[in-house]
Amino acid sequence: MTEAHSNTARPLWPVGADGRPKVRVGTNPDAIRVLTHAVGNRLLPDTYVQDGLPVVVEAVSGAGDPTAGDDDVALPLSASALRPPLLASLLAEHAHVVQNKTDQEGNPTEVEVSPQGSVLGAVLSRRSWPELPVLRRIISTPVLRPDGTLLQQPGYDPATGFLLAGRAHLDPVPERPTAAQVEQAREFLLERFLRDFPWRTPADQANYLGLLITPIIRPFTRALSPFGVIDATMPGSGKTILSGCVGLLVGQRVLTWTDSEEELRKSITTVLADQVGVIVFDNLEEGAVINSAVLARLVTERTWTDRKLGSNTASTFPNDRLWLATGNNLRVGGDMASRTVWVRLDPDCPRPEARSGFTIPNLDSWILDPANQATVLRHVLTLILDWTAAGAPISTRVPQMRQFTRWAQHIGGFLEHHGIPGFLSNAEESRELDDDATEWQAFLLRWHALHGTKPMTANELRASAEPEYGTPDPWVGSFPTTANGKLLSPKSLGHRLTGQIGRYRGDVVLRSVKDKHTKLHVYWVEQKPDAPTLPTTTPQTPQTPQDQP
């Protein structure tokens, strides 16, 4: 990869017979000054600055084309930090670094040299490179700039700091598509490309289209996007094709899911150093529960800061990626429930992989062809540019999603503009997939059925769950247990209950006060079928057992 040197302030280095500029250096201090000036003024092609470090953009050799939708999809270009060995290599390739010497006869001569490592290290030690253009991201797919125009010209874009790697099969897309082009794009995407997926509801198709365009319009919307789950009732339903299509367009890293929060944190930090646009936790174990405080924090933060592996130095990355998971009959728990958008497939047949008569046969291999990827991308971009040409209207009918409301409004506006119904209309149904909420609701409902609003200490509540030989479990399996299935200790139960005080699970809610006589916390459950979303009064505290007559 090469690029023109447009910096008019760059000095005119004398050029040798082979076309390479000649850089003359003297003593080590002089060499440091000269080479710092040379690097800062882009003597080397394709140099930029990222987070205070000069980098060089190079083509990636040997990456290879993906052979399946669940392969990693590397970008064709990579930004490598300039370290002394790389700087020495690039100087030897692109310039003549020379010193004045005296030969054996005492005559002055010019000798090509490779600067010492200490000199190169000193050159690269500084953090200020004002003449180098800032490289924010390398992308492989056109994106909407913040002003609503489409970045589709390959190369470096000063307005965004993005460098777009060109696609050989993608022709420029008109900024204002014709009605015929828009209709053709809509027909291809809905009636051909996505037609044969066994969407459970129209919401699942609409949600998928929203996730598909998210990496493309993110620079324009500047919105956080929720975690996406592509779920199916059976293997062979098409989950990997759907996630892989996004990854093939914007670059993809495929990770293995782990229940270890520490390992998950390390994986996130490592993968954010890549330039890919989507990260997929692929093929989770059937029935797995996605319940991670680390992941819940990630999707709600614009930046991710973590310690570099093997060092005490912290790195900060922009969290501008799309995060997906695929699997069969997945569930979510904890805070992930309100931070997840679902795409659900249900083929309703015993062997989904044996289906035939598809509009696009062998779609899983069809999408691996770069020309076909360009076809999908061109139609997606056509619909996006038709939406922006209309002023990029947003939707006022989407549900509130806290940190993701801005994302939902823009995606909803895009889909409404093109008459695609159902976006997020499966949100209520998806709440049933909140494993954590379902378990707590069952427990609180059973508690209320057994004890009403009677205040109880954690120890009393735990004692009521002790099994009695020959009698059925009064809690019918709803009482909280450890990972090994044993009843929680009173202390552990108290900690769990404290984390649920005031949190509604359906129409039931846990309350608590400290008993003024025993100084112990007591708990009780209220059931309010008609409870408002935000209580306007503080509920009265029932009498503790010691206060009752």
Disulfide bonds with the S-S distance in Angstrom:
none
